[in-house]
């Protein structure tokens, strides 16, 4: 799931900005996954620990620039957000509306809160306190979903032309919304940022799978089973590059819902044990 979504975003960004064929990007990312995932999450951590924060800050600042440049329509944009989320026109409670459900699923993929994957990444951190490391997970949700997703949505909604022209291509919809104010520079920057973010996420999700596989891949053939997983995971990169976004997101929604339904009850059952091990 994490592989095909990231590859789909990377391939559509490169095709839309620089005209790189989808299949070519997919082939390159297959080779990247074979190399990087087999090397482990630390293979790219030295690069991403510097580039990802910098890219995040630049993206946030660019978003603010666009928002301020379109300040005259922001009141209507914010009003439309609340109208869509809390409208009773659909005849269902707001928390069951399509807008809220859609937003929750996209936010869940973005921040991984509650689906059980993020703790695998945090477990690889070099820290003396698991509880202290866990608080970074809360901060990630704040930055990723509350800040970045919000400013991105405001930028997109402030450009009706982009929404009409690229309704079936979320990646180009976002790039066009920024480029219409900031010029070609925004398109190039967003394309590079998507490649870096996506590549690091590819390795991270590959690491998740390997760690989940280790308990059942022991014995003499453990390395062979993990190698088979890495190959299959890498092949998914090509599938993700040539698939339509709608099909990719449908599979992602199903996978996230299943993971969350399994993980949340276990978390609730573990609250007492976690509290005992980490007293306030």
N, C-alpha and C positions, 0 to 999 in steps of 0.2 A: 504493500500500500504506500508506504513512505517513499519507496523507490519510484514507482510509476508516476506519482503525482509530481515529484520534484523534477523528474526527467521531462515530463510533459510541459512543465512551466519553462524549463531551460530551452527545450527545443523550439517552442513557439516564440520565445523571446528572441532567440538567434535568427529564426526564420523571418520574423516581422521586422527586425531592425537591420540585419545584415544579409538577409536572403539565404541563409544556410539551410539546405534541405533537411527536413525532419529526420530522415533515415540516416543521414551522415552524422548528425548530432547524436542520434541513438547509438550508432556504431562506436563513436569515440567514447561515449559514456559507458558502454559495455566494457571496453578495455580499462577505463578508469576504475570502474567498480571491481573488476577482477584484481587489479593491483592494490587499490587503496583499502578495500574491505578486508582482503586477506592480510594486510599489514596491521590492521587494527585502528581503533579510534585515535590513538596517539599519533598516527602517521600524519594527520592533518591538523592536529590540535595546536601545534606551534604556529601554524599560519593563521588559522581561524581565530585564535584568541586575541589576535591583533587586528585582523581585517574586519571581522564581524562587528565588534563594537564601533569601529570607525565608520563602516558602511551604515550601520544603524543610526548613528548620530547625524551623518550627512543626509540620509534619507528623511529623517525627522525634520531637519532644518529646511530641506527643499519643500517638504510638505507644508510647513508653516509659511514659506514664501508664497506658494500657490494659493493657500487659504487667504492670506492677507491681500494678494492681488485680486482675488475674487470676493472680497469682503462684502460687496454689495448684494451678493446672492446667498450668503451664508445663512441669513435668518430663514429664508425660504427652504434651504437645504435641511437645516436642523429640524424645522417644523415638519417637513416631509418624512423624516426618519421616525419621529414620534407618531405621526399619523399612520404610517405603514405598520408600525409595531403594535400599536394599541387600538387600532381601528376595529370596530365591531361589525364592519360591513361583511366580513366573511361568515358571520354567524357562529363563531367559536370564540372561546376565551382567548385573550391576547397571548397567553403562554402556549397555546396550541396553534397559533397562526403560522402560516408558511414563512413569513419574514423572520419571526423569532426562531423557529425550528432551523431554518436555513442558517441564520447567524450563529446559533449555538453549535451546529455541526462544523461550520468553517472555523469558528473560534477554537473548538476542541482540537481540530487538527493542528491549528497554529500553535497552541500552547501546551498540548498534550496533557492538560490537567484532568486527572481522574481516570485516564485510560490505562495507566500502569507502565508506560514506556519511559517517561522522564526519569523515574528513580534509577533506572539502569545506567543512564548517563551520569547522574549524580553519584552513583556508587563508585564510578571510576575516578572520582576526584580525590586529590591528595589532601585530606582534611583530618583533624583530630576529633571532630564532633559531627556525627551524622545529622543530629537535629539542627545544628547551625547551617550545615550544607543544605538541608531541606528548606530553610527559609529563603534561599536563593530561588527555589522553585516558585514561591509566592511572588517574588520580585519579577521573575520572568513573565508571569501572567500579566502583571501590571504593565510592564513595558510593551510586551508583544501584542496583547489584545486591547487593553484599555487605551494605550497611547498610539501605537503604530497602526493598528487596524482602524481606529477611529479617524485619525487624520487621513489615512488612505481613502476611507469611505467618503469623507467630506470632499476630498479632491475629485473623486470620480463623479459623485452626485452633482458637483458644480459644473460639470461639462456634459450637457445633454447630447451634444454632437457625438462625443465618443461613445456614449451609451447606445445611441442609435446605430452607429457605424460598426461597432465591434461587440454587439450583444452576445455573439456566439464565440468570442475569443477573449476570455478574461485577461490574459496576459497583455494583449495589444490594447485592450480597453484601458488598462492602468497606465501603460506607457504613453498612449495618446493623450490621456487626461493631464499628465505632467508635461509632456512635450508641447502641448498647445499653449502653455504659458512660458515655459523655460527654454523652449527650442530643442534642437537636436541633441544638445548636451544631456538633457534629461533622459532621452531615449537611450543613449549610449551608457550613461551611468546606471540606469535601472537594469539594462541588459547585463552589464558586468556584475552588478550586485546580485541579480537573480542567479547567475552562474555560480558565484562564490557561495551564496547562501545554500543553493540547491546542492552543490557538490559536497559541502560539509554535512548537509542533512542526509545525503545518500550514504556517506560513510557511517554516520550515527545510527541510522536505521539498520544498516547491515550489521553493526555491532550489537544492536538490540537482538536481532535474530540469532546471532552466534551465541550470545550469553544465554538465551532461552533454550538453545539447542544443547548446550554443554551437559546439563544433567542427564539427558537421555542419549547422549552421543559418546558415552564413555567406552572404555574397553580398547581393544587393539585397533578397531576400525573407526574410532572416534574422529581422527583427523580426516579420514576419507569422507565421512558423513558431513563434516563441516565444509570440506572442499566442494562436495556436491551442492551443498546449500549456497555457497558463494557463487558457483557457476549459475545456478538457477536464479539467484537474486540478480546477477549481472544481466542475464538474458531478459529479465523483466524491464531493464532499462531501455532496451530496443522496443519492446512492446509499448511502454509508456510514451515513447517519442512519437509513434505513429498513430496512437489512439486518439479518439475525440475526447475533449475535456468532460463532456457530459457522462460518458461511459466510465471514465476514471473516477469522477467524483461520486458516482453511484456506488461503485465498489468500495470507495473510501468510507462513505457513510455507513454501509453495512458492517465493515470491519471495525470502525470506531464504536459503533453501537454495541457490537458483541463484546469487544474488549472492555468497555466501560461497565456493561452489565455484569461482567465477571469480576472486575477489579473493585468496584465500589462496595459491594457487600463484604468482601474480604477486608477492606480497609476499616469498615465499621466494626467488624469482629475483632480487629487488632488494636482498637483505640486504647483499651485498658492496658495492654502489654506495652505499647509505645509510651504511654504516660508513665508507667512504672519505671521504664528504662531511662526516660528523660524527664525527671521531675522539674517543675517550674521553680 
